[in-house]
Amino acid sequence: MWRNVLRKTTLSSGELELLTWRRGYSSSTSGHPARRFAAVWGNGDFGRLGVGTLDSQWSPKPINCSSFHHQSLKSIACGGAHTLFLTETGRVYATGLNDFGQLGSSDLIKYSREPVEVSGLAKGIVQIAAGYHHSCAITVDGELYMWGKNSSGQLGLGKKAAKAVHRPTKVECLSGLTIKLAALGSEHTVAVTDGGEALSWGAVASGRLGHGLESSIFGFLTSNSEYTPRLIKKLEGIRVKRVAAGLLHSACIDETGSLFVFGDKVVANLGFGEAKNATMPSMINTLPYSEEVACGGYHTCVVTISRRRCIKV
């Protein structure tokens, strides 16, 4: 019997919740697994929706392009004006704006209306994330590859790296570590190892990296960026299991369900007094056990395990 079933996947750090349709014959009649399709909506500029046009969509529209024929989608990640797709077979596709190489394909195209496969990822990919102008993928063995804008060192490739990288490039300074999670903000990146250690790099401003630094004041800081991954000292000894990055702030959840936030005016946004930045991770004691977290431009959402409530902070 033919069926269409609308469902949602689990919310992943640094990714939007993937709305999919499972289409196919029910297992009772064929035994074949149903394929998963992405549905998109919103601003269609630069082809970020991947539906073949630049038109905006006011309601969910399934993506029906040749790139995904005979493939089932695993997850999706939305950036500033580009979108990444990860298939169940570990292949990555991208659509939308490509002014800094965030599509990870040809540097000759300014944008793509339909998903194109990201080149240079020889190993199977298990996780993707998209920032405002940069992208990343994590391989099955825990290697981190990044591409896109790098003016603030958000790719973690060192100070001498190009300002834009058009092909996936391995973050070599993480060799020896197994990366399990990554979240990309506007000009910064946060990653988590298999041991729960959190590292961050990119733009320092607003304390979004959690290292206790803000942007330069009266010239006392020699750099506004961290060009290579650096351990977040305040989180040493804490096993991080979820991570998210917004425009100018970041958040993470440890294995006990405690939520930590840091960056632009997060203290004020949480109702803790006057507007100021938290330059190091601050634990939010007022929330119950936290299970998932996601950061937007200037807001944060948390799903707690208590009745699975969604709380905006």
N, C-alpha and C positions, 0 to 999 in steps of 0.2 A: 504493500500500500504506500502511495506517495505521500510525503508529509513535509511540511515546513514547520520548524520549531524555532521560535525566537528565544535566545538565551544570552546570558552575559558570562564572561569569564571572571576569574578572580582579579581584583585590582592589584596591579604590580607597581612597585616603586618606580617612579620616573616615567610611567606609561599611563595613557588613558585607559579606561575600562573598555575592553573590546566588545563591541556589540556585533554579534554574528548570527547568521542563519545557518542552521544545519539542514541541508537539503539532500534527500536521497531516499532510497527505499528503506522501510523499517527493517530492523534486524529479524523480525519474525517472518519476513517474506524473502529476504535475499541474503542476510548475514553479512553484507558489506557495510563497512563503517561509513557514516555520513560525512560529507565534506563540510568544512567550515568556511563561510564567506564573511568578508568585512562589509559593514554598512557605514557610510560617512555622510556628514552634513555640515553646513556652515559656509564660510567664505571660500570661494573657489579660485581666488587670485593665484596666478602662477601655477595652476594645476595641482595645488596641494591636496585636493580631494581624490585625485587619481581616477576620475570618471571619464577622462578624455576631452573635457571642455574646461573653460575658465569660468563657467557659470557657478553661482552660489546655489546651494541646496538647502531648502527650508524644512525638509523632513528627511529621515534616513533613506539613503539610496545604496543598494548593494553595488559593489564594484564588480563589473563583469568584463574583465580584460583578458587578453590571451596569455599574459604573463602568469596568471594563476590557474590556467587550465590544468586539470589533473593534479592540482596541489591543494592541500588543506592548510589554512592559516592557523598559526599558533598564537601570535600576539601582534600588536600594533603600537607605534609610538608617534606622537605628534610633536613637532617642533614649532619654530616661529612661523615659517611658511613652507615647511616640507613635512612629509610623513614617511615613516619606515614601516615595512611589513616583514614579519618573520614567518616562514612556512614550517610545517611540521618536519620537513626534510632538512631544516637547518640552513635554508637559503634566504638571503636578505634582498628586498626590493625597496626602491625609494621613488617618490614623486614630489613635484613641487619646485620651489626655488633652488637654484644652484649657483648663486652669485659667489659663494665662498667654497664651492665643492662639496656641500653637505649631502649631495646625492651619491657621492662616492663612485661616480662613473666618469663620463667624458667632461673635460674642462672646457669643451667647445660649446656646450649648450648652457643657456641662461636659466632654463626651467624645463620641466617635462610635465605634460598633461596626463600621462599614464605611468604606472610603476615600471621602472627599469631595474634590472638586477645590478646590485652593487658588485663591482669587480674587485678581484684580488683577495677574496676571502676563501682560501682553499679548504679550511677546516669547517666542520659543522658548527653552526652558531646556535646558542641556547638562550641568549638574551640580547635585547636591543634597547637603546635609549636615544632620544633626540633632544637637543637643546635648541636655543634660539637660532643659532647658525652652525651648530656642529652636531655630529652623530657618533655613535659607538656601537660596537658589537662585542660580545663575549663568546669565546669559543668553548667547545665541549670540555677542553682541558684547562680552562681558566685563564686564557690569554686575552688581553684587552686590546682591541683595535679601534683607532679613532681617526676621524677625518672631518674636514670643514674649516671654519674660521679658527685662527690660532693667534690673533693679535694680542690676547691677554694670557697666552700660555695655557689655554683650556684643554689643549690636546695632550699636555704632559710630555712633550717631545723635547724639551730643553729650550733654552733662551735663544739659540741660534736657528731654530726651526723656522720654516717659512710662515708667513702670516696667513696663508691659506693652503690647505693640503687636500688635493682632489682625489686621492686614493686611500683606502684603508691602510693605516700604518700602525704596526705593533708598538705599544708603549714599552720599550726595551728596559727602562729602569724598573719595571715591575717584574722582571724575570726572576724566577724563584718563588714568586707569590702566586697563589691561585685566586683569581678574582671571581667572585660569585654574583655581585650586584654592582650596578652603576647607575647614577642619576646625573643628568645634565641640566644646568640652569642657563642663564643668559650668557655668561662668560666664565662659568666655573663648572667643575666636575667633582663629584664625590663617588668613591668606590669602596667596596667592602670585600675583604678576603674571606676565604672559607673558614678562617678562625674567628671571624667577627670583628677584625680590625678595620677601622675607618680611615681612609686617606682622602685628601682633597687637594685641588690645585686650580690655578686660574686667577681671576681677578680677586684682589684682596678687599676692595671697597665694601663697606657696610658690615664687615665681619662675617661674610657668607661662607668663608672657608673654615671658621671655627678655631683659628689659631691665635686668637686674641689680638689680631691686627685689623685696622681699618685703612681707609685711604690716607695718603700722605697729608700731614698737618704741619705747616710751617717748615716743610722740607726735612722732617726728622726721619722719615722712612726713605730708604734708597730705592725701593721698587714698589710698584702698585700691583705686582703679580707674583705668584708662585709658579715657576715654569716647569717644575717636576713634582710628582706626587709626594706629599708630606703627611706623615701620621698625625692625626688629631689627638694631641696629648691628653686633652681633657677626657677623652673616651678610652684611654688605655685601661685595660682590665675589664672593660665592658664588651660583651659580645653583641654586636649589632646584627639584627636580622632583617631590617627594612630600612630603606633610605629614599629620600626624595629631595629634589632641588627646584626652587622657584626662580623668579627673576633676580632677586637680591638676597635670598635667604635659603636655608636648608633645614632638613629635619631627619631624624632617624628614630628607630624603635629598637630597644635591646631585647634580649631573650626573656626578660621578666615582664615585658609589656610596658616599660617606662618610655615616655616620649621625651626626646631632647630636640630643642630648636636653637638656631643661631642665625644671625644676619640682620637685615634691615628692619628696624622698628618692631621686631617680633615681641619685645617686652610690652610695648604699648598695645599691640594688637591682641595680646592675651589678657589685657585688663590689669596689668601689674603697675600702673602708674604712668608717668610722663613718657612721651615718645623718646625712645633711645634704642640703640642697637645692642644686641647681645653678641659680642665678638667671640665668645666661647660657648659651647653647648650648655644650655640651661634646661634642667629637667622640669617638666610641668607636673606638679604634684596633684593638681586639681582634677586630672583626668583619670578615669578607671583604666583597667588593663587595655592597652592599645594593641591593635592587631595589624592595621594597615594605615599608611599615611601617603598623602599626595599634596604637592605644592603647586599653586598657580602663580600668577604674576605677583599678587600682593595678598594672598590668602592661603590657608592651609586647611585640609580636611583630614580627619582621623576617624577610622572605624574602630570602635571598641568591641571587646568580646562580650561585654555585658549587654545582652539582648541585641547585639550587632547594631548598635546605634551609630549613626554618622554625625560627627560633631565638627562644626566649622569653627576654626580658631584664627 
